[in-house]
Amino acid sequence: MKARPETLLAQVLGHVDETTGALAPPVHLSTTFERDPDRDYPRGYSYSRSSSPAWSLLERLLAELEGGAEALVLGSGMAAATLPFMALPPGSHVVTQATMYWGVRSWLADQDRRGAIRVSMADHPDDIPGLIRPDETRLVWIESPANPTFRCTDIAATAACAHAAGARLVVDSTVATPLLTRPIEHGADLVMHSGTKYLNGHGDVLAGVLVTAREDGFWAELVRLRAMQGAVLGPFEAWLMLRGMRTLHLRVRQCSQNALALARHFENHPRLRSVLYPGLTSAPDHEVARRQMQGGFGGMLSIRLAGGESEARKVAARVRVFKRATSLGGVESLIEHRASIEGEGTPVPPDLLRLSVGIEHIDDLVGDLEAAIDGQARARVGSGR
């Protein structure tokens, strides 16, 4: 019987150290490995810029979780996100969403200005197929749910359009995690994660992940580029990420439950313009999310303040349980005024606050946000007041 994701995570694929019997995976620090007298590397490792036991177990776990053939871990989410574009021929045409992680969007815009690639950005998920050019578009990149509006794109339909035109589909599934959505099952060719977020889950590792549906020439080029650029994950960071992933199923479940409870509680709040969360039946892409996301709708949501940007900034300043910080997917709840963080040219509405919902008690999260929206500032957690 094939083990379920919860078991694979908790037992790290059933890992037991062959030498010592240790259940906890070791930290492999070596950067170089011994050749045999015939100059071969029968153990599979030569130099840690190309492969290492420090992250081979982590990569096998990630590939298994996503239902993919192989996985690569890299030194950051941006390293993982940009690598597929770097593997394309110069001047290739790609299609992406306009609403997506600002770092990737900014990088793509810069590459377009330099002529390295030609980028078409869709304002709405339904507009993506119309931008794909048969025999010209090389790659389609979607993010579902998309940060920070958390719109969901139909992966299967987009994959069909991309493949019909001879393009690959890459899905940034950072928000969903492999526990809620497995894009390869819906037709994606590659899946990307910022491992910094839910996969590690404790805010102490920068990491990126790519998982491929199949081993082909394009994947071989990604493997080569990672080694050539040295965009690898350090051994201790790989160990920390692997340790964090052992509780991924527990964290994602609690974050998703808390986020859904918050979204439902504040959905009709008189001082909010809207709550953006794919788990709400009122969400424009709820049916798409329901088909693609199993076991929950994720721990991310956004709220838009009826009082506009000024009120949004005030609410962010009043919270005490939520922490004002960039990032997402950790055990603690975060809040951020995204438009001011992203700066000029952002498509994010100025009245929007992005919430990364953690594993705290739901009553504390509801009470904190209610007080902030109602114009009150409570004492900080643990202040004794």
WOMO-V157691 format. One record per run of one state. SS is the DSSP state (H for helix, E for strand, C for the rest). FROM is the first residue (numbers start at 0). TO is the last residue. If there is no record, write none. Layout:
BEGIN
SS,FROM,TO  SS,FROM,TO
END
This chain:
BEGIN
C,0,3  H,4,9  C,10,10  H,11,13  C,14,30  E,31,31  C,32,45  E,46,46  C,47,51  H,52,65  C,66,68  E,69,73  C,74,75  H,76,85  C,86,90  E,91,96  C,97,100  H,101,113  C,114,115  E,116,121  C,122,123  H,124,130  C,131,135  E,136,142  C,143,153  H,154,163  C,164,166  E,167,171  C,172,175  H,176,179  C,180,181  H,182,185  C,186,188  E,189,193  C,194,206  E,207,211  C,212,215  H,216,228  C,229,233  H,234,244  C,245,246  H,247,265  C,266,270  E,271,275  C,276,284  H,285,291  C,292,298  E,299,304  C,305,306  H,307,317  C,318,321  E,322,323  C,324,332  E,333,335  C,336,336  H,337,341  C,342,350  E,351,355  C,356,360  H,361,372  C,373,384
END
